Amino acid sequence: MIIITDTASDILESEAKELDVRLAPFDISFGDEHCNRNTPEDLDRFYRLLTGGDEFPKTSQPSPECFLEHIQEAQERDEDALVIALTSTISGSAESARLAAKLSGYDRVAVVDSRQAIVSERMVVEYACRLRDEGKSLEETVEAIQAFSERIQISGILDTLTYLQKGGRIPASLARIGNLLKIKPLVAVEDGVLMSPTAARGTAAAKKAIWKRLDPEHLDTSWPIYFVYADRRDLAEKFAEETIEKFGLDSKNARVCQISGTVGAHLGPGCFGYAFLTK
């Protein structure tokens, strides 16, 4: 089985090789500058461009051709093809993959809307890889990952409202007032929708708010907790240390991942958070 996902999953190119996963890139452009690769160098360049000027990046979903070449590879190898895409409430990536599947004429293709974004989409892909390596069929894998996705919890803290405003999500006046009052919006993916369930005044209060979403008794420790960050790894590492100490978790069962530009453009620099699996 060939597993394909888009770069909104934040899986680095080196990690994709290790997982044996194909990546279909989102194109992120600042004028003539393009950041469409999930490499540490490209992610660093993206955040430098994001914070270094007034231009807000344009994001384009993977074209059907990006998915088609991987589907055709599966067809040539007489293997199933599984596409796992960014939640359709944010992007048309899944629809682009469906069009590619139709154009291919291959009948052993499944396209799954992950209903997740950033690291939570990554978790769905990693679970699909586990099932593939266990020899599960395409049909069994699709059913299992859809149920798996419903058990993922992800939430984070934004440092500023500026990038939500630049992306057209909130008015400029609200961003100015919120930044002045040091309001920290909380973000989460719920039922496939990227939303802001609440906000807190200051980082300490924001951490307390998202910690309420974690119940150690319902935590599935067969999966690591993923701590994510935009441009500052130190924020995620500090949050990881605090979370592990607060809940008495195993530090060996924690991972730190960077958020790529697809969603990171709207979350902005200084964002951090975590994702975990419930029982």
Long-range contacts (C-beta under 8 A, 24 or more apart in sequence): 1-74, 1-79, 1-80, 1-81, 1-82, 1-132, 1-138, 1-141, 2-70, 2-73, 2-74, 2-77, 2-79, 2-80, 2-81, 2-82, 3-82, 3-84, 3-125, 3-128, 3-129, 3-132, 4-67, 4-70, 4-71, 4-81, 4-82, 4-83, 4-84, 4-97, 5-83, 5-84, 5-85, 5-121, 5-125, 6-61, 6-62, 6-85, 6-86, 6-91, 6-93, 6-262, 7-36, 7-37, 7-38, 7-62, 7-260, 7-262, 8-86, 8-90, 8-91, 8-93, 8-117, 8-118, 8-121, 8-260, 8-262, 8-263, 9-84, 9-86, 9-114, 9-118, 9-121, 9-122, 9-125, 10-38, 10-118, 10-119, 10-121, 10-122, 10-228, 10-257, 10-258, 10-259, 10-260, 11-38, 11-122, 11-125, 12-38, 12-39, 12-40, 13-37, 13-38, 13-39, 14-39, 19-125, 19-126, 19-129, 20-129, 21-125, 21-129, 22-70, 22-73, 24-62, 24-66, 24-67, 24-70, 24-83, 24-93, 24-97, 25-62, 25-66, 26-59, 26-60, 26-61, 26-62, 26-91, 26-93, 26-261, 26-262, 27-59, 27-60, 28-57, 28-58, 28-59, 28-60, 28-261, 28-262, 28-265, 29-57, 29-58, 29-60, 30-55, 30-57, 31-55, 35-261, 38-260, 40-258, 43-258, 43-260, 43-261, 44-231, 46-260, 46-261, 46-264, 47-230, 47-231, 47-261, 47-264, 47-269, 50-163, 50-261, 50-264, 50-265, 50-268, 50-269, 51-231, 51-269, 56-163, 56-166, 56-167, 56-265, 57-261, 57-265, 59-261, 59-262, 59-265, 61-91, 61-92, 61-93, 61-96, 62-93, 62-96, 62-97, 63-96, 64-96, 64-97, 64-99, 64-100, 64-103, 65-100, 66-96, 66-100, 67-96, 67-97, 67-100, 67-101, 68-100, 68-103, 68-104, 71-100, 71-101, 71-104, 71-106, 71-109, 72-104, 72-106, 74-106, 74-108, 74-109, 75-104, 75-106, 75-108, 79-108, 80-108, 80-109, 80-110, 80-137, 80-138, 81-106, 81-108, 81-109, 81-110, 82-109, 82-110, 82-112, 82-128, 82-132, 82-138, 82-141, 82-142, 83-109, 83-110, 83-111, 83-112, 84-112, 84-114, 84-121, 84-124, 84-125, 84-128, 84-145, 85-111, 85-112, 85-113, 85-114, 86-114, 86-116, 86-117, 86-121, 86-262, 87-113, 87-114, 87-115, 87-116, 87-117, 87-121, 87-189, 87-192, 87-193, 87-194, 88-113, 88-192, 89-192, 89-193, 89-194, 90-117, 90-194, 90-263, 91-262, 108-138, 110-138, 110-139, 110-141, 110-142, 112-142, 112-145, 112-146, 113-192, 114-145, 114-149, 115-149, 115-150, 115-189, 115-191, 115-192, 116-149, 116-152, 116-154, 116-189, 116-192, 117-154, 117-189, 117-194, 117-263, 118-154, 118-228, 118-259, 118-260, 118-263, 118-264, 118-275, 119-154, 119-226, 119-228, 119-257, 119-259, 119-275, 120-149, 120-152, 120-154, 120-189, 120-275, 122-226, 122-257, 123-148, 123-152, 123-223, 123-226, 123-275, 123-277, 124-148, 124-149, 124-152, 148-277, 151-220, 151-277, 151-278, 151-279, 152-189, 152-275, 152-276, 152-277, 152-278, 153-188, 153-213, 153-214, 153-275, 153-276, 153-277, 153-278, 154-188, 154-189, 154-273, 154-274, 154-275, 154-276, 155-186, 155-187, 155-188, 155-210, 155-213, 155-273, 155-274, 155-275, 156-186, 156-187, 156-188, 156-210, 156-228, 156-267, 156-271, 156-272, 156-273, 156-274, 157-184, 157-185, 157-186, 157-187, 157-200, 157-203, 157-206, 157-207, 157-210, 157-271, 157-272, 157-273, 158-184, 158-185, 158-186, 158-187, 158-267, 158-268, 158-270, 158-271, 159-184, 159-268, 159-269, 159-270, 159-271, 160-268, 160-269, 160-270, 161-185, 162-268, 163-265, 163-266, 163-267, 163-268, 163-269, 164-266, 164-268, 167-265, 167-266, 169-266, 186-210, 187-267, 187-271, 187-273, 188-213, 194-263, 207-239, 207-242, 210-273, 210-274, 211-243, 211-246, 214-243, 214-247, 214-274, 214-276, 215-278, 216-247, 216-248, 216-249, 218-278, 218-279, 219-249, 219-276, 219-277, 219-278, 219-279, 220-276, 220-277, 220-278, 220-279, 221-250, 221-253, 222-277, 223-276, 223-277, 224-253, 224-254, 224-255, 225-249, 225-253, 225-254, 225-255, 225-274, 225-275, 225-276, 226-254, 226-255, 226-256, 226-257, 226-274, 226-275, 226-276, 227-254, 227-255, 227-256, 227-257, 227-272, 227-273, 227-274, 228-256, 228-257, 228-258, 228-259, 228-272, 228-273, 228-274, 228-275, 229-256, 229-257, 229-258, 229-259, 229-271, 229-272, 230-258, 230-259, 230-264, 230-267, 230-268, 230-269, 230-270, 230-271, 230-272, 231-269, 231-270, 232-269, 232-270, 232-272, 233-258, 235-270, 235-272, 236-272, 239-272, 239-273, 239-274, 240-274, 243-274
